[in-house]
Amino acid sequence: MASLIRVPLATALLVSLFACGAKEEPTGVLPQGHLDALDKTKDVENVLQDAHKKQLEGIDTQG
């Protein structure tokens, strides 16, 4: 009786896994919008690092 329940559940699980797998994008491929956002965050990070360096230089000259 238990095997009668397990077989349909296992079949449903396998079917759902195969259905999900077919829709995945290839590994390592990022959409252009994501790449653009990463570039913008790198620019923001550089601006923040420059501002931090200037602030530290200002503290050094005052102290």
JOURFEN-V969187 format. One record per backbone hydrogen bond with DSSP energy under -1.0 kcal/mol. CO is the residue of the C=O (numbers start at 1). NH is the residue of the N-H. If there is no record, write none. Layout:
# JOURFEN-V969187
co->CO nh->NH
co->CO nh->NH
This chain:
# JOURFEN-V969187
co->2 nh->6
co->3 nh->7
co->5 nh->9
co->6 nh->10
co->7 nh->11
co->8 nh->12
co->9 nh->13
co->10 nh->14
co->11 nh->15
co->12 nh->16
co->13 nh->17
co->14 nh->18
co->15 nh->19
co->16 nh->20
co->17 nh->21
co->18 nh->22
co->26 nh->29
co->31 nh->35
co->32 nh->36
co->33 nh->37
co->34 nh->38
co->35 nh->39
co->36 nh->40
co->37 nh->41
co->38 nh->42
co->39 nh->43
co->40 nh->44
co->41 nh->45
co->42 nh->46
co->43 nh->47
co->44 nh->48
co->45 nh->49
co->46 nh->50
co->47 nh->51
co->48 nh->52
co->49 nh->53
co->50 nh->54
co->51 nh->55
co->52 nh->56
co->53 nh->57
co->54 nh->58
co->55 nh->59
co->56 nh->60
co->57 nh->61
co->58 nh->62
co->59 nh->63
